[in-house]
């Protein structure tokens, strides 16, 4: 409801306006009435009306003076004048002081209805606009964190805007002096594939929120500045350096203390390993894009320096290289790898890999993508040779897909080296077995090891591989290819057959049989036995004892 104040020095006019017009049908209630302008002004001071219907001529304070006071103090209040026909010149002055309309005495109800309808329409429009502004203000407040993050991203991804920069910083509530000195710190989460794979989406979001909280708390403690998430697994710190002259030694010490504490706290509380890249010091907010580029480059070089490190620009100076460093003037050709594979010479294979990865380390500034592409070329060359020799794995497409996916998950040159070396040694062994015809003998050796050691609950493919001097991956692939069973399936088969023998003898208790064949969990054994035979151990004993 809108509130109306009626102002007129004639009681009959006030009474008539209140009693003979249906104000409620327009959504209006008469809040009060006054017999003069000064009385009305006092009422308005206590309770602000939306609409004032006032006479023009009154003894102490006329309607023109009253309207000037109202317009000055409450410009949103609508004013409608009531006047006699002989006050036309007077009404011209009235309309200059923000009166929205006027009506003549005696008041015609239809004319009054038309005026009130127009005024209510204006009030409705203004109220809707005010509600919209309030809603937008709430949304703006709720979206302020997102606006701040968007602005901070613009600072580090491109040059800071020259115009209205200080005004934008004040609006967003960011304490970043334009001409102060800064460092940029990039925090890159290590082993991202493992970190994200083991968590649900809500858990991941909670984890990133926790990283930001820890980072901001430590930044506030050591230097001052802001932390934000640039992309998944990468966080950026804008750090205040000494604003006057060169960075003071204590500020530099605080910088490295911050980096060390951040790495330690993320490991302790969140079980996260991180690599931290630190830029050179820049002298103004407008240079943050350059500083971010430096810090990002430093963090990216974990691909050859290793993970869980604090890397500065000084760490990225290329080592001196000479044409004869590795006994050659150019990169190692994959043909040397292929030759070593054809000869099934694992020692030569490792030697060539040493040369290849030494060359990749010298090309460290070419980046992770360059190293990954080189590894993929090696894989392609090896797989082509295995295809030619008909020495591929039992499921070559699945094996190749898994290897390629694993390569893209590796973040360091050392991890790539381990993955490639394991793949090449498996290929080397496969070629050797293909040429010597020892495959059947190997399978029998694996079976013999299982037949002797099935009661060992800790028996694994890795232990079997050690006994036959082969990698677990190669043992598994070869056994599956030759027998159609996995090593673990054969191990389960042997244990179930032995269990059947023992179950036929009533002197053996059920849990003793479970332990005797290598299981420590009777319920797990029961599940496996039923899956293999179709019945539980107790039913089997009843039928065969």
Helices and strands as residue ranges (DSSP letters): E 2-7, H 11-19, G 23-26, E 28-34, H 37-46, E 51-55, H 63-73, E 78-83, G 85-87, H 88-95, E 101-104, H 109-142, H 144-157, H 165-172, E 182-189, H 192-197, H 201-222, E 225-231, E 234-240, H 249-270, E 274-278, G 285-287, H 288-300, H 302-305, E 310-312, G 313-316, H 334-342, H 346-362, G 364-366, H 368-388, H 396-409, H 413-436, H 439-453, H 461-468, H 472-483, H 487-503, H 510-516, H 522-533, H 537-544
